[in-house]
């Protein structure tokens, strides 16, 4: 499998984009005017841009449902991550949600132990872009963030 790096054009479940940053198991990809975090395993190299590594124009493939993409950007699942990686992903997701114009973000952290939930809540208290947050009344394994 070829190595994906910054500036590469990739295909993701959310559409085509340009890699801005490579993290341990994730990529920060600019899709249109939105930066989104995508698992590296879900991305594949796209066609190289003609001439240079310039950002491609925003693309909307036929049949692409914008509501599904908006929903995907408004939920983040932290299952299986260590605390440091989870906190990094939360900050990226908050930034991406703000850029996408979402007023709310749902973070799924799980119920067992509470270590991850506690770390996420401590971090959210320090983010100026977070207006409020609370446990999801329908699922205490998730936190709803108001932006």
Backbone torsions as a table, in degrees:
resi	resn	phi	psi	omega
1	UNK	NA	127.4	-178.7
2	UNK	-67.2	150.2	179.2
3	UNK	-77.6	134.7	178.3
4	UNK	-100.6	133.4	-178.6
5	UNK	-134.8	173.8	178.7
6	UNK	-56.9	137.0	-179.6
7	UNK	92.8	-13.6	179.7
8	UNK	-75.1	143.4	174.1
9	UNK	-84.1	128.8	-178.6
10	UNK	-130.4	156.8	171.9
11	UNK	-103.6	132.6	179.2
12	UNK	-130.1	170.0	175.6
13	UNK	-61.8	-18.6	-179.5
14	UNK	-95.3	-4.8	-179.7
15	UNK	127.6	-176.2	178.4
16	UNK	-81.6	147.9	177.6
17	UNK	-163.8	178.7	179.9
18	UNK	-111.0	132.3	-179.9
19	UNK	-70.3	125.7	176.8
20	UNK	-96.3	-36.7	-174.4
21	UNK	-151.4	145.3	176.2
22	UNK	-112.9	127.4	177.2
23	UNK	-113.6	-174.5	-176.3
24	UNK	-48.8	-65.3	-178.5
25	UNK	-119.0	9.0	-174.9
26	UNK	-128.7	161.9	174.0
27	UNK	-125.4	141.0	170.1
28	UNK	-97.3	115.3	-172.6
29	UNK	-118.6	132.8	175.7
30	UNK	-89.9	112.2	179.1
31	UNK	-115.9	111.9	-172.8
32	UNK	65.7	-118.1	177.2
33	UNK	-112.6	20.0	-177.2
34	UNK	-116.9	135.4	172.0
35	UNK	-95.3	124.7	179.7
36	UNK	-127.9	151.6	176.5
37	UNK	-97.5	125.5	-177.1
38	UNK	-127.2	137.9	174.6
39	UNK	-61.3	134.2	-177.2
40	UNK	-58.4	-32.6	-179.3
41	UNK	-67.8	-19.0	-179.3
42	UNK	-93.7	2.6	-178.1
43	UNK	-114.8	146.5	174.9
44	UNK	-135.6	152.3	179.9
45	UNK	-62.0	135.6	177.7
46	UNK	-96.6	-172.3	177.0
47	UNK	-68.2	135.0	179.8
48	UNK	-66.1	142.1	178.6
49	UNK	-63.5	146.6	-178.9
50	UNK	-74.4	130.3	175.8
51	UNK	88.1	-59.3	-176.1
52	UNK	-147.5	-179.3	179.7
53	UNK	-93.5	50.3	177.7
54	UNK	-81.2	155.8	178.8
55	UNK	-65.1	130.2	178.4
56	UNK	-72.6	157.9	176.8
57	UNK	-65.6	155.8	178.4
58	UNK	-59.9	133.4	-176.3
59	UNK	-122.9	141.9	175.5
60	UNK	-129.1	97.3	-178.0
61	UNK	-59.0	151.3	178.6
62	UNK	-57.6	137.4	178.7
63	UNK	82.6	0.1	-179.9
64	UNK	-71.9	122.6	-179.1
65	UNK	-95.0	111.3	-177.0
66	UNK	-62.6	-29.2	179.1
67	UNK	-65.9	-37.0	177.6
68	UNK	-65.8	-40.3	179.2
69	UNK	-66.4	-39.5	179.7
70	UNK	-65.1	-39.9	178.7
71	UNK	-65.5	-41.6	-179.7
72	UNK	-61.5	-36.7	-179.4
73	UNK	-74.5	-19.0	-176.0
74	UNK	-93.6	-1.1	176.8
75	UNK	-125.6	141.7	175.5
76	UNK	-137.9	132.2	-178.0
77	UNK	-108.3	123.7	-177.1
78	UNK	-104.0	6.8	-179.3
79	UNK	-56.3	135.6	175.6
80	UNK	84.1	0.1	-179.4
81	UNK	-98.0	149.0	171.2
82	UNK	-78.2	162.9	-172.6
83	UNK	-56.3	-46.0	-177.1
84	UNK	-60.5	-45.1	179.2
85	UNK	-66.8	-38.0	179.9
86	UNK	-64.4	-42.7	-179.5
87	UNK	-65.7	-38.6	176.9
88	UNK	-63.0	-41.3	-179.8
89	UNK	-68.1	-35.9	178.9
90	UNK	-63.7	-44.8	179.7
91	UNK	-61.3	-44.2	178.7
92	UNK	-62.6	-41.1	-178.7
93	UNK	-67.8	-38.4	177.2
94	UNK	-62.9	-45.8	178.6
95	UNK	-60.4	-46.1	-179.1
96	UNK	-63.8	-39.1	179.7
97	UNK	-65.4	-39.7	178.3
98	UNK	-65.2	-46.0	179.0
99	UNK	-62.1	-32.7	-179.6
100	UNK	-81.7	-7.2	178.0
101	UNK	85.1	17.2	178.0
102	UNK	-79.3	141.4	176.6
103	UNK	-94.9	-8.4	-174.8
104	UNK	-144.9	145.1	177.3
105	UNK	-135.1	137.7	179.1
106	UNK	-111.8	122.1	180.0
107	UNK	-107.6	121.0	179.8
108	UNK	-97.6	111.3	-175.5
109	UNK	-115.4	-12.6	-179.3
110	UNK	91.5	163.6	-175.8
111	UNK	-99.8	-29.5	-170.3
112	UNK	-72.1	137.3	174.9
113	UNK	80.6	-50.9	-179.9
114	UNK	82.7	-2.9	-178.4
115	UNK	-64.2	-46.0	179.9
116	UNK	-67.5	-44.2	179.0
117	UNK	-59.6	-45.2	179.6
118	UNK	-61.3	-42.7	179.8
119	UNK	-65.6	-41.2	179.2
120	UNK	-64.3	-44.2	-179.6
121	UNK	-63.9	-40.5	177.1
122	UNK	-61.6	-41.4	-179.5
123	UNK	-67.6	-40.8	-178.8
124	UNK	-62.3	-32.8	178.6
125	UNK	-62.6	-26.8	-177.9
126	UNK	-94.9	-1.8	-179.3
127	UNK	-92.2	118.3	-177.4
128	UNK	-65.9	-23.4	-178.6
129	UNK	-79.4	-9.2	179.8
130	UNK	-91.9	115.9	179.5
131	UNK	-78.4	-41.0	-178.8
132	UNK	-162.8	162.5	172.7
133	UNK	-152.2	155.6	-179.3
134	UNK	-157.4	159.3	173.6
135	UNK	-68.0	144.0	177.3
136	UNK	-66.8	121.6	-178.4
137	UNK	-62.0	-25.8	179.9
138	UNK	-86.2	-14.7	-176.5
139	UNK	-158.6	104.0	-177.9
140	UNK	-72.4	3.2	173.9
141	UNK	-90.9	10.5	179.9
142	UNK	-139.3	150.8	177.5
143	UNK	-119.8	135.6	176.9
144	UNK	-100.4	127.1	-178.2
145	UNK	-110.3	129.4	174.6
146	UNK	-96.9	124.9	-177.5
147	UNK	-103.0	NA	NA
